């Protein structure tokens, strides 16, 4: 009888525990009553974490057309990685303001597509998560060296480069040949040959988007000795010699032959025909127009391109306030896969951020256009710090750049005003 009493007592205790602790799991683990039961229903979904996750909040700034492509691709990657995403597109002219405001409030979501030259700025303020300790550390080495260098600071990697779009200067081959040149002008005397041809034909020589500060400064940087604001500020007093004066003289000679507009010369082209024999644009715009014209426009025959070593580049970052670092890392991994990068290149014509894919794509560009073979597509000269400083200087003197290119001030006034403002 004593043994039977013990069995009854044990049964009563067990029943009490069951009633008092409905969430107790006798396999030795505490269950979460609110847990998503999808994994139990679909045991094949082993890639999901044990707990449910809120959708990743992602912010970008793109044109409507580009955003539609990005959203489709992002959702495909999310589905393949068992991740949910909410993507918000902010208008370009409001992007910087929204970024700064939301960063200061700590409500920037999980992932942001940043301009690559802005990565270091936000990393210094503590707004980003270093990627070295995430699963992305394995993929960092696959990215383009120059872009990877721009996303480093204090010994850490703060972003994954996503894409890049170099500025290039184009020229029609016939115009170059008529000027007696076989390649792009490198010296003052060669530029004068192009100017003389422009005078003979009574047409402007080169068209520039006056509102594209980086594009116009990229062209000024290409002129002999370099005439962009950052280059002028770096000149030592000893450089203010006859050679420098020749550079100022060349800019003066070029001023009457510059056609300025408030839109990219390629995008403004009527029937895909650029209004001038020379122009500055981004590589992606040229390739899009080339494809759209189907051999009927300016690019029916291969044009000559000169890389200007200034580029628009974007990188994916994880914000310091994100509670979904592992999930964010998985999604970014998918966006940086070779297959996804190749798909993005095909749709947007921007160059990929992965080294191997970029080498293949630049090879295709060099085969289509007259470009110096194996030339660097990105500058190797600048550290991320120097690049950020240059961008700040260029933005600060945007009005002066616009005035000199429009002929509202002389080249001498342009140089003097920059030097005077930097040395009050």
KADAPE-V846439 format. One record per residue. N is the residue number from 1. PSI is psi in whole degrees, 0 to 359 (999 if undefined). Layout:
n=N psi=PSI
n=N psi=PSI
This chain:
n=1 psi=321
n=2 psi=319
n=3 psi=322
n=4 psi=324
n=5 psi=322
n=6 psi=321
n=7 psi=317
n=8 psi=316
n=9 psi=318
n=10 psi=320
n=11 psi=321
n=12 psi=316
n=13 psi=318
n=14 psi=318
n=15 psi=321
n=16 psi=316
n=17 psi=321
n=18 psi=320
n=19 psi=316
n=20 psi=332
n=21 psi=74
n=22 psi=338
n=23 psi=3
n=24 psi=132
n=25 psi=120
n=26 psi=358
n=27 psi=358
n=28 psi=11
n=29 psi=148
n=30 psi=123
n=31 psi=152
n=32 psi=113
n=33 psi=331
n=34 psi=5
n=35 psi=140
n=36 psi=126
n=37 psi=10
n=38 psi=325
n=39 psi=325
n=40 psi=324
n=41 psi=321
n=42 psi=81
n=43 psi=345
n=44 psi=342
n=45 psi=60
n=46 psi=347
n=47 psi=346
n=48 psi=150
n=49 psi=164
n=50 psi=324
n=51 psi=154
n=52 psi=157
n=53 psi=146
n=54 psi=152
n=55 psi=145
n=56 psi=131
n=57 psi=118
n=58 psi=133
n=59 psi=134
n=60 psi=172
n=61 psi=109
n=62 psi=167
n=63 psi=161
n=64 psi=320
n=65 psi=314
n=66 psi=323
n=67 psi=322
n=68 psi=319
n=69 psi=316
n=70 psi=316
n=71 psi=316
n=72 psi=314
n=73 psi=320
n=74 psi=321
n=75 psi=326
n=76 psi=315
n=77 psi=318
n=78 psi=316
n=79 psi=318
n=80 psi=338
n=81 psi=10
n=82 psi=48
n=83 psi=148
n=84 psi=142
n=85 psi=143
n=86 psi=120
n=87 psi=129
n=88 psi=132
n=89 psi=121
n=90 psi=139
n=91 psi=138
n=92 psi=321
n=93 psi=350
n=94 psi=355
n=95 psi=311
n=96 psi=317
n=97 psi=316
n=98 psi=317
n=99 psi=306
n=100 psi=319
n=101 psi=314
n=102 psi=327
n=103 psi=317
n=104 psi=331
n=105 psi=351
n=106 psi=31
n=107 psi=39
n=108 psi=12
n=109 psi=216
n=110 psi=317
n=111 psi=141
n=112 psi=140
n=113 psi=102
n=114 psi=152
n=115 psi=132
n=116 psi=324
n=117 psi=354
n=118 psi=352
n=119 psi=311
n=120 psi=322
n=121 psi=312
n=122 psi=332
n=123 psi=318
n=124 psi=329
n=125 psi=358
n=126 psi=20
n=127 psi=350
n=128 psi=162
n=129 psi=130
n=130 psi=140
n=131 psi=356
n=132 psi=327
n=133 psi=6
n=134 psi=176
n=135 psi=345
n=136 psi=343
n=137 psi=333
n=138 psi=336
n=139 psi=348
n=140 psi=319
n=141 psi=348
n=142 psi=349
n=143 psi=164
n=144 psi=132
n=145 psi=312
n=146 psi=321
n=147 psi=321
n=148 psi=322
n=149 psi=328
n=150 psi=342
n=151 psi=9
n=152 psi=148
n=153 psi=135
n=154 psi=32
n=155 psi=5
n=156 psi=159
n=157 psi=125
n=158 psi=358
n=159 psi=160
n=160 psi=112
n=161 psi=137
n=162 psi=312
n=163 psi=173
n=164 psi=146
n=165 psi=96
n=166 psi=148
n=167 psi=141
n=168 psi=155
n=169 psi=129
n=170 psi=156
n=171 psi=145
n=172 psi=135
n=173 psi=322
n=174 psi=321
n=175 psi=320
n=176 psi=316
n=177 psi=320
n=178 psi=336
n=179 psi=358
n=180 psi=23
n=181 psi=149
n=182 psi=347
n=183 psi=177
n=184 psi=146
n=185 psi=133
n=186 psi=332
n=187 psi=163
n=188 psi=318
n=189 psi=325
n=190 psi=323
n=191 psi=322
n=192 psi=329
n=193 psi=320
n=194 psi=321
n=195 psi=317
n=196 psi=320
n=197 psi=323
n=198 psi=320
n=199 psi=320
n=200 psi=318
n=201 psi=351
n=202 psi=44
n=203 psi=154
n=204 psi=154
n=205 psi=316
n=206 psi=143
n=207 psi=139
n=208 psi=146
n=209 psi=107
n=210 psi=337
n=211 psi=353
n=212 psi=90
n=213 psi=316
n=214 psi=324
n=215 psi=315
n=216 psi=321
n=217 psi=328
n=218 psi=321
n=219 psi=317
n=220 psi=326
n=221 psi=332
n=222 psi=334
n=223 psi=152
n=224 psi=132
n=225 psi=342
n=226 psi=121
n=227 psi=13
n=228 psi=156
n=229 psi=319
n=230 psi=325
n=231 psi=322
n=232 psi=319
n=233 psi=333
n=234 psi=348
n=235 psi=133
n=236 psi=156
n=237 psi=326
n=238 psi=340
n=239 psi=345
n=240 psi=61
n=241 psi=189
n=242 psi=324
n=243 psi=318
n=244 psi=319
n=245 psi=329
n=246 psi=324
n=247 psi=318
n=248 psi=320
n=249 psi=320
n=250 psi=316
n=251 psi=322
n=252 psi=318
n=253 psi=327
n=254 psi=332
n=255 psi=311
n=256 psi=348
n=257 psi=16
n=258 psi=127
n=259 psi=114
n=260 psi=145
n=261 psi=167
n=262 psi=23
n=263 psi=160
n=264 psi=135
n=265 psi=324
n=266 psi=318
n=267 psi=335
n=268 psi=357
n=269 psi=133
n=270 psi=125
n=271 psi=37
n=272 psi=20
n=273 psi=114
n=274 psi=143
n=275 psi=342
n=276 psi=157
n=277 psi=337
n=278 psi=152
n=279 psi=160
n=280 psi=131
n=281 psi=184
n=282 psi=156
n=283 psi=320
n=284 psi=321
n=285 psi=318
n=286 psi=316
n=287 psi=324
n=288 psi=314
n=289 psi=321
n=290 psi=315
n=291 psi=320
n=292 psi=328
n=293 psi=339
n=294 psi=42
n=295 psi=11
n=296 psi=356
n=297 psi=209
n=298 psi=332
n=299 psi=25
n=300 psi=325
n=301 psi=149
n=302 psi=129
n=303 psi=165
n=304 psi=137
n=305 psi=139
n=306 psi=120
n=307 psi=133
n=308 psi=0
n=309 psi=22
n=310 psi=138
n=311 psi=153
n=312 psi=127
n=313 psi=147
n=314 psi=148
n=315 psi=151
n=316 psi=130
n=317 psi=155
n=318 psi=129
n=319 psi=153
n=320 psi=338
n=321 psi=1
n=322 psi=136
n=323 psi=8
n=324 psi=49
n=325 psi=315
n=326 psi=316
n=327 psi=318
n=328 psi=319
n=329 psi=319
n=330 psi=319
n=331 psi=317
n=332 psi=322
n=333 psi=316
n=334 psi=321
n=335 psi=336
n=336 psi=7
n=337 psi=157
n=338 psi=319
n=339 psi=317
n=340 psi=319
n=341 psi=317
n=342 psi=323
n=343 psi=318
n=344 psi=319
n=345 psi=316
n=346 psi=324
n=347 psi=323
n=348 psi=341
n=349 psi=6
n=350 psi=155
n=351 psi=147
n=352 psi=160
n=353 psi=351
n=354 psi=136
n=355 psi=309
n=356 psi=318
n=357 psi=324
n=358 psi=318
n=359 psi=320
n=360 psi=317
n=361 psi=320
n=362 psi=330
n=363 psi=320
n=364 psi=321
n=365 psi=315
n=366 psi=331
n=367 psi=332
n=368 psi=324
n=369 psi=165
n=370 psi=96
n=371 psi=143
n=372 psi=122
n=373 psi=140
n=374 psi=21
n=375 psi=152
n=376 psi=133
n=377 psi=345
n=378 psi=147
n=379 psi=135
n=380 psi=1
n=381 psi=331
n=382 psi=134
n=383 psi=167
n=384 psi=327
n=385 psi=313
n=386 psi=323
n=387 psi=314
n=388 psi=319
n=389 psi=316
n=390 psi=317
n=391 psi=321
n=392 psi=316
n=393 psi=314
n=394 psi=317
n=395 psi=321
n=396 psi=322
n=397 psi=24
n=398 psi=317
n=399 psi=319
n=400 psi=320
n=401 psi=315
n=402 psi=318
n=403 psi=318
n=404 psi=325
n=405 psi=332
n=406 psi=355
n=407 psi=16
n=408 psi=335
n=409 psi=156
n=410 psi=166
n=411 psi=324
n=412 psi=316
n=413 psi=322
n=414 psi=309
n=415 psi=313
n=416 psi=322
n=417 psi=325
n=418 psi=315
n=419 psi=322
n=420 psi=319
n=421 psi=330
n=422 psi=343
n=423 psi=72
n=424 psi=999
